[in-house]
Amino acid sequence: MTLSEAAQQAGVAAGTLRRWARLGLIPRLDGSDWSPAAVAQARLVARMRDRGHSLAEIAQAAADGRLAFGLLEELFPADPRRRSLAQAARAAGVDPPLARRLLRGFGIGPLSGGTVTEDDIALLRHAAAALRAGFPLDALVQLTRVYGQAMASVADAEVRLFHLHVHEPLMRSGATGVEIAEQIDELSRRVLPLVAPVLESLHQRHLRFFAEQDAISLIEAEADTGDVDLGRVRVAIAFADLTGYTRMTEEQGEDAAVDAVERFVAAIEATLPEDARVVKTIGDEAMIIGSDAASLAAWAVVFRRGRRPEPRIAVHAGAALYRDGDWFGRDVNIASRVAGRAAGGQVLVTRAVVDAATGGELEFRRIGELALKGVRGPTEVFAAGSREGG
């Protein structure tokens, strides 16, 4: 592209762009054309200037190879064409408020000036096609948020891990900024094409698994579900966390504490019943959702044995509201609050779990009725163990 076109896309004056190239802040180019990589680097420099960094600081960063990611723009160049939100909505066959809602769900939203890209319009067309096929609007909006959040997490992990394990070692090797950029570019060209087929394969595999689990849960569900509102699902809920995590951080350092949490979560995922999964982790705590309260309680009793640091686990059963890939509601709060009352190495369960596990291999010792913060009325709580005394 020409200098004026490059400057327009970078959002700076043509003279500024030329000066930055002279100073080595963006790639020097032969001839009059400017590459997408140069424009991407210019946008990065402009952002750094807006944040108060001096040209000398930016020049040093470029020389050290810290700005090498700008050259990746050539691997996934952005379409420079823009349309207004109204034009995009019309092209996709949806109304502008819904278009805005869907784009925000995907986590992208309109650009500055309220414009959207051709890629954004393609996303809107896919969403509109799903609606025409009969997919419910509320479910679609939730799904866009789940997709947006999940893919943002994937992309964030890709960039951070690439930086820690590829970019940082290259900078420490003493390579020049240009050499670093070239090596990152070469590796990215080899690896990035592998991402899409991996994600597609994993998505299909997990989709098949959860479809099977949903069918099983429907068969095993109680016949009387009239007291469960639409959007709520009967589930077993567990919270598990490590005791002494804060002390471990102080005594052994953050790296050791984080490693302990990663091993803890990995051990949970490797041992859970087939119908249960880790929904999310919050610090040293894991939230687990399953369909069978008895099996989840039995898992908790076995899991906590002999582990250091000792985990504390709470299991509850009830109706939870599913929204945007997460679970909410009173019964989720109960499970979380009960977990906060457990001691290290202890498994606490509620009356709902005791009733579900009656006649099994577990035994329950009644602790009493607890007043839990944010939960109306007392909650009957029991300590769970195996009949063999474990």
PAKEGU-815993 format. One line per field, with one value per residue (C-alpha): x, z, y; residue number from 1; residue in three letters. Coordinates in nm, 3 decimals, padded with zeros to 5 digits, m for minus. Each point is the difference from the previous one (the first is absolute). Layout:
N
X = [X|...]
Z = [Z|...]
Y = [Y|...]
i = [NUM|...]
aa = [ala|...]
END
This chain:
390
X = [00.000|00.108|00.132|m00.332|m00.198|00.235|m00.021|m00.380|m00.015|00.258|m00.191|00.295|00.120|00.205|00.293|m00.011|00.000|00.299|00.189|m00.065|00.136|00.313|00.053|m00.031|m00.322|m00.172|00.151|00.194|m00.133|00.142|m00.206|m00.320|m00.225|m00.081|m00.078|m00.274|00.281|00.125|m00.350|m00.050|00.330|m00.099|m00.329|00.197|00.239|m00.296|m00.156|00.329|00.028|m00.354|00.105|00.284|00.303|00.274|00.133|00.334|m00.169|m00.195|00.312|00.183|m00.295|00.004|00.376|m00.041|m00.268|m00.279|m00.223|00.052|m00.364|m00.099|00.143|m00.258|m00.260|00.087|m00.119|m00.353|m00.038|m00.306|m00.238|00.024|m00.359|m00.245|m00.377|m00.232|m00.185|m00.328|00.153|00.148|m00.332|m00.180|00.259|m00.033|m00.379|m00.037|m00.103|00.275|m00.070|00.027|00.314|00.159|m00.110|00.144|00.330|00.036|m00.075|00.282|00.221|00.085|m00.265|00.001|00.330|00.060|m00.255|m00.255|00.134|00.047|00.221|m00.093|00.108|m00.247|m00.277|00.084|m00.048|m00.335|m00.107|00.078|m00.200|m00.292|00.006|m00.024|m00.303|m00.170|00.065|m00.204|00.268|m00.147|00.121|00.078|00.205|00.185|00.093|00.131|00.194|00.167|00.121|00.130|00.181|00.141|00.125|00.141|00.184|00.131|00.144|00.153|00.159|00.124|00.164|00.155|00.159|00.118|00.148|00.162|00.150|00.130|00.140|00.100|00.024|00.177|00.268|00.069|00.049|00.235|00.200|00.145|m00.172|m00.077|m00.353|m00.012|00.130|m00.258|m00.279|00.111|00.013|m00.338|m00.146|00.139|m00.120|m00.343|m00.047|00.061|m00.210|m00.303|m00.149|m00.013|m00.223|m00.331|m00.007|00.096|m00.278|m00.253|00.093|m00.014|m00.333|m00.157|00.137|m00.126|m00.332|m00.060|00.091|m00.230|m00.285|00.024|00.012|m00.305|m00.194|00.094|m00.099|m00.339|m00.063|00.109|m00.175|m00.282|m00.342|m00.141|00.188|m00.289|00.168|00.304|m00.029|00.098|00.373|00.073|00.150|00.015|00.369|00.248|00.235|00.337|00.262|00.351|00.296|00.336|00.048|00.302|00.043|00.078|00.254|00.157|00.036|00.179|00.227|00.078|m00.057|m00.261|00.145|m00.018|m00.353|m00.120|00.158|m00.186|m00.331|00.064|00.075|m00.311|m00.231|00.161|m00.056|m00.366|m00.053|00.171|m00.210|m00.349|m00.296|m00.080|m00.308|00.189|00.240|00.187|m00.197|00.251|00.279|00.023|00.344|00.051|m00.368|m00.165|m00.373|m00.134|m00.333|m00.137|m00.330|00.024|00.034|00.079|00.288|00.140|m00.007|00.167|00.268|00.063|00.044|00.256|00.174|00.079|00.190|00.370|00.039|00.235|m00.096|m00.333|m00.300|m00.332|m00.307|m00.373|m00.270|m00.358|m00.284|m00.271|m00.114|00.250|m00.044|00.222|00.115|00.291|00.188|m00.025|m00.241|m00.184|m00.267|m00.079|00.121|00.335|00.035|m00.085|00.272|00.255|m00.091|00.008|00.348|00.111|m00.105|00.197|00.334|00.302|m00.055|m00.375|m00.292|m00.322|m00.331|m00.357|m00.324|m00.071|00.321|m00.070|m00.344|00.149|00.275|m00.212|00.077|00.337|00.352|00.021|m00.088|m00.096|00.046|m00.242|00.172|m00.310|m00.190|00.228|m00.086|00.183|00.075|m00.233|m00.221|m00.347|m00.080|00.221|00.185|00.035|00.359|00.169|00.360|00.038|00.223|00.014|m00.151|00.351|00.097|00.190]
Z = [00.000|m00.044|00.279|00.030|00.015|00.261|00.209|m00.014|00.119|00.272|00.115|m00.022|m00.239|m00.303|00.121|00.339|m00.164|m00.217|00.304|00.200|m00.288|m00.011|00.375|m00.042|00.202|m00.287|m00.279|m00.267|m00.343|m00.349|m00.250|00.070|00.125|00.366|00.126|00.245|00.243|m00.011|00.062|00.292|00.151|m00.050|00.187|00.283|00.012|m00.001|00.298|00.188|m00.071|00.130|00.320|00.049|m00.126|m00.162|m00.350|00.154|00.216|m00.297|m00.218|00.263|00.024|m00.378|00.002|00.278|m00.196|00.246|m00.281|m00.229|00.024|m00.235|m00.289|00.060|m00.161|m00.337|00.121|00.073|m00.170|00.088|m00.277|m00.023|m00.123|00.256|00.012|00.244|00.248|m00.183|m00.333|00.159|00.161|m00.331|m00.181|00.261|00.014|00.366|00.165|00.129|00.375|m00.039|m00.212|00.275|00.264|m00.192|m00.070|00.365|00.087|m00.224|00.188|m00.295|m00.031|m00.247|m00.062|00.070|m00.190|00.024|m00.304|m00.046|m00.225|m00.272|00.233|00.260|m00.259|m00.081|00.369|00.000|m00.309|00.173|00.306|m00.218|m00.178|00.338|00.092|m00.331|00.060|00.321|00.266|00.293|00.027|00.373|m00.045|m00.296|00.192|00.287|m00.241|m00.160|00.345|00.073|m00.335|00.049|00.354|m00.087|m00.309|00.183|00.264|m00.270|m00.180|00.327|00.096|m00.347|00.013|00.360|m00.038|m00.332|00.167|00.304|m00.185|m00.339|m00.001|00.337|m00.068|m00.340|00.159|00.260|m00.271|m00.120|m00.340|m00.164|m00.032|m00.368|00.069|00.274|m00.228|m00.279|00.231|00.154|m00.348|m00.125|00.304|m00.008|m00.367|00.083|00.318|m00.059|m00.281|00.250|00.246|m00.191|m00.061|00.364|00.130|m00.239|00.102|00.372|m00.040|m00.175|00.256|00.299|m00.171|m00.053|00.362|00.151|m00.235|00.129|00.361|m00.058|m00.143|00.300|00.247|m00.169|00.034|00.364|00.096|00.249|m00.158|00.191|m00.117|00.025|00.278|m00.215|m00.204|m00.364|m00.024|00.327|00.012|00.281|00.072|00.262|00.097|00.171|00.105|00.084|00.113|00.166|00.364|00.089|m00.349|00.128|00.247|m00.273|m00.219|00.280|00.099|m00.335|m00.247|m00.266|m00.255|00.239|00.107|m00.361|m00.084|00.294|m00.124|m00.355|00.131|00.218|m00.287|m00.230|00.264|00.030|m00.376|m00.025|00.273|m00.034|m00.087|m00.371|00.044|00.183|m00.113|00.130|m00.107|00.112|00.243|00.224|00.156|00.187|m00.023|m00.263|m00.073|m00.120|m00.159|m00.036|m00.043|00.282|00.356|00.145|m00.238|00.047|00.378|m00.028|m00.221|00.255|00.287|m00.193|m00.153|00.326|00.152|00.058|m00.206|00.102|00.029|00.122|m00.212|00.144|m00.203|00.014|m00.203|m00.045|m00.238|m00.137|m00.294|m00.154|m00.268|m00.306|m00.167|m00.236|00.088|00.376|00.277|00.238|00.266|00.361|m00.010|m00.144|00.283|00.257|m00.133|00.007|00.352|00.136|m00.149|00.199|00.322|m00.073|00.164|m00.180|m00.102|00.066|m00.236|00.094|m00.170|00.032|00.069|m00.375|m00.048|00.298|m00.140|m00.343|00.145|00.247|m00.015|m00.165|00.131|00.176|00.355|00.125|00.339|00.063|00.097|00.035|m00.164|m00.106|m00.076|m00.324|m00.114|m00.280|00.032|00.146|00.271|00.162|m00.202|00.140|m00.040|00.040|m00.003|m00.258|00.027|m00.116|00.203|00.031|00.194|m00.277]
Y = [00.000|00.361|00.222|00.186|m00.326|m00.142|00.316|m00.005|m00.361|00.065|00.310|00.238|00.269|m00.102|00.209|m00.174|m00.341|00.094|00.134|m00.318|m00.207|00.219|m00.054|m00.377|m00.025|m00.180|m00.213|00.189|m00.085|00.009|00.197|00.188|m00.282|m00.056|m00.351|m00.105|m00.083|00.359|00.133|m00.242|00.111|00.364|m00.058|m00.157|00.296|00.241|m00.180|00.015|00.370|00.051|m00.177|00.249|m00.195|00.205|m00.064|m00.102|m00.264|m00.135|m00.006|m00.203|m00.241|m00.043|m00.063|m00.260|m00.183|00.078|00.131|m00.299|m00.109|00.280|m00.200|m00.274|00.225|m00.148|m00.342|00.126|00.339|00.205|00.099|00.381|00.033|00.135|00.036|00.170|m00.218|00.068|m00.109|m00.310|m00.094|00.044|m00.213|m00.276|00.013|00.103|00.326|00.235|m00.048|m00.379|00.040|00.207|m00.251|m00.294|00.172|00.093|m00.359|m00.116|00.246|00.224|00.272|00.289|00.178|00.365|00.205|m00.281|m00.186|m00.374|m00.211|m00.246|m00.281|00.129|m00.003|m00.362|m00.086|00.180|m00.195|m00.329|00.109|00.110|m00.337|m00.177|00.211|m00.076|m00.369|00.028|00.038|00.201|00.359|m00.012|m00.316|00.150|00.316|m00.213|m00.218|00.302|00.105|m00.349|m00.012|00.349|m00.066|m00.343|00.119|00.307|m00.235|m00.221|00.296|00.150|m00.331|m00.037|00.345|m00.025|m00.349|00.093|00.305|m00.192|m00.301|00.144|00.378|00.046|m00.266|00.159|00.341|m00.147|m00.176|00.330|m00.010|00.333|00.134|m00.093|m00.354|m00.048|00.122|m00.235|m00.305|00.080|00.048|m00.333|m00.197|00.165|m00.085|m00.365|m00.022|00.224|m00.215|m00.287|00.186|m00.009|m00.380|m00.065|00.225|m00.153|m00.354|00.079|00.178|m00.298|m00.243|00.199|00.073|m00.370|m00.078|00.263|m00.092|m00.357|00.122|00.217|m00.294|m00.215|00.272|00.035|m00.372|m00.005|00.325|m00.006|m00.035|00.297|00.310|00.242|00.196|00.081|00.320|00.019|00.065|m00.181|m00.346|m00.254|m00.052|m00.108|00.282|m00.028|00.251|m00.120|00.206|m00.034|00.089|00.206|00.145|00.351|m00.135|m00.213|00.309|00.186|m00.290|m00.164|00.282|00.065|m00.243|m00.295|00.095|00.032|m00.337|m00.154|00.141|m00.124|m00.351|00.019|00.095|m00.258|m00.268|00.102|m00.015|m00.339|m00.164|00.151|m00.224|m00.007|00.220|00.278|00.270|00.303|00.306|00.261|00.069|00.305|00.025|m00.326|m00.101|m00.219|m00.001|m00.336|m00.084|m00.354|m00.174|m00.259|00.131|m00.343|m00.070|00.353|m00.040|m00.343|00.154|00.276|m00.245|m00.204|00.300|00.177|m00.296|00.049|00.316|00.277|00.280|m00.134|00.093|00.101|m00.091|00.071|m00.175|00.115|m00.088|00.227|00.208|00.240|00.263|m00.049|00.321|00.069|m00.318|00.058|m00.101|00.231|m00.001|m00.075|m00.360|00.103|00.251|m00.268|m00.233|00.282|00.112|m00.356|m00.045|00.303|m00.177|m00.319|m00.072|m00.138|m00.362|00.024|m00.063|00.175|m00.074|00.121|m00.188|m00.023|m00.200|m00.226|m00.082|m00.076|m00.222|m00.198|m00.372|00.053|m00.045|00.334|00.089|00.343|00.165|00.283|00.323|00.215|00.282|00.284|00.360|00.076|00.353|00.109|m00.310|00.034|m00.254|m00.266|m00.265|m00.352|m00.117|m00.341|m00.126|m00.277|m00.305|m00.361|m00.283|m00.145|00.308|00.183]
i = [1|2|3|4|5|6|7|8|9|10|11|12|13|14|15|16|17|18|19|20|21|22|23|24|25|26|27|28|29|30|31|32|33|34|35|36|37|38|39|40|41|42|43|44|45|46|47|48|49|50|51|52|53|54|55|56|57|58|59|60|61|62|63|64|65|66|67|68|69|70|71|72|73|74|75|76|77|78|79|80|81|82|83|84|85|86|87|88|89|90|91|92|93|94|95|96|97|98|99|100|101|102|103|104|105|106|107|108|109|110|111|112|113|114|115|116|117|118|119|120|121|122|123|124|125|126|127|128|129|130|131|132|133|134|135|136|137|138|139|140|141|142|143|144|145|146|147|148|149|150|151|152|153|154|155|156|157|158|159|160|161|162|163|164|165|166|167|168|169|170|171|172|173|174|175|176|177|178|179|180|181|182|183|184|185|186|187|188|189|190|191|192|193|194|195|196|197|198|199|200|201|202|203|204|205|206|207|208|209|210|211|212|213|214|215|216|217|218|219|220|221|222|223|224|225|226|227|228|229|230|231|232|233|234|235|236|237|238|239|240|241|242|243|244|245|246|247|248|249|250|251|252|253|254|255|256|257|258|259|260|261|262|263|264|265|266|267|268|269|270|271|272|273|274|275|276|277|278|279|280|281|282|283|284|285|286|287|288|289|290|291|292|293|294|295|296|297|298|299|300|301|302|303|304|305|306|307|308|309|310|311|312|313|314|315|316|317|318|319|320|321|322|323|324|325|326|327|328|329|330|331|332|333|334|335|336|337|338|339|340|341|342|343|344|345|346|347|348|349|350|351|352|353|354|355|356|357|358|359|360|361|362|363|364|365|366|367|368|369|370|371|372|373|374|375|376|377|378|379|380|381|382|383|384|385|386|387|388|389|390]
aa = [met|thr|leu|ser|glu|ala|ala|gln|gln|ala|gly|val|ala|ala|gly|thr|leu|arg|arg|trp|ala|arg|leu|gly|leu|ile|pro|arg|leu|asp|gly|ser|asp|trp|ser|pro|ala|ala|val|ala|gln|ala|arg|leu|val|ala|arg|met|arg|asp|arg|gly|his|ser|leu|ala|glu|ile|ala|gln|ala|ala|ala|asp|gly|arg|leu|ala|phe|gly|leu|leu|glu|glu|leu|phe|pro|ala|asp|pro|arg|arg|arg|ser|leu|ala|gln|ala|ala|arg|ala|ala|gly|val|asp|pro|pro|leu|ala|arg|arg|leu|leu|arg|gly|phe|gly|ile|gly|pro|leu|ser|gly|gly|thr|val|thr|glu|asp|asp|ile|ala|leu|leu|arg|his|ala|ala|ala|ala|leu|arg|ala|gly|phe|pro|leu|asp|ala|leu|val|gln|leu|thr|arg|val|tyr|gly|gln|ala|met|ala|ser|val|ala|asp|ala|glu|val|arg|leu|phe|his|leu|his|val|his|glu|pro|leu|met|arg|ser|gly|ala|thr|gly|val|glu|ile|ala|glu|gln|ile|asp|glu|leu|ser|arg|arg|val|leu|pro|leu|val|ala|pro|val|leu|glu|ser|leu|his|gln|arg|his|leu|arg|phe|phe|ala|glu|gln|asp|ala|ile|ser|leu|ile|glu|ala|glu|ala|asp|thr|gly|asp|val|asp|leu|gly|arg|val|arg|val|ala|ile|ala|phe|ala|asp|leu|thr|gly|tyr|thr|arg|met|thr|glu|glu|gln|gly|glu|asp|ala|ala|val|asp|ala|val|glu|arg|phe|val|ala|ala|ile|glu|ala|thr|leu|pro|glu|asp|ala|arg|val|val|lys|thr|ile|gly|asp|glu|ala|met|ile|ile|gly|ser|asp|ala|ala|ser|leu|ala|ala|trp|ala|val|val|phe|arg|arg|gly|arg|arg|pro|glu|pro|arg|ile|ala|val|his|ala|gly|ala|ala|leu|tyr|arg|asp|gly|asp|trp|phe|gly|arg|asp|val|asn|ile|ala|ser|arg|val|ala|gly|arg|ala|ala|gly|gly|gln|val|leu|val|thr|arg|ala|val|val|asp|ala|ala|thr|gly|gly|glu|leu|glu|phe|arg|arg|ile|gly|glu|leu|ala|leu|lys|gly|val|arg|gly|pro|thr|glu|val|phe|ala|ala|gly|ser|arg|glu|gly|gly]
END
